[in-house]
């Protein structure tokens, strides 16, 4: 089983979107950025991914400046390139040209080799009634679990 340390999780993405397909991508980072990520100073809330010129780029991902980084720190919100195989990028281009599909970051983690990786999802936006159905289903499941606990 893969050993990985979760750094950031985009909980809002699973609430706002139907997840169609998930890809694992590497990230191009500077030295102080990876040190800051290892300390857990990363925020994915308002981030999104775009394909520009056959390259996948993530926008809005906030990596706090490293405390001992002084002049080597870069802009916390700068666009960062994601690394995928050419076939995967071609597939994503096909998905994103379809109406209603977008690229959303789900998680950032450090894998067993110490590399920072990101899970990118091809997602379709949910309507308000879909969100209400999900909440109702989750509540019903929770009540059922509580009933089962009380019986045993």
Secondary structure, DSSP 8 states (H G I E B T S, - for coil): ----EEEEE-HHHHHHEEEEEEEEEEE---HHHHHHHHTT-EE-TT-EEEEETTEEEEES-EE---TT-GGG---TT--EEEE--HHHHHHHHHHHHSTTEEEEEEEEEE-TTS-EEEEEEEEEE--HHHHHHHHHHHHHHHHHHHHHHHH-
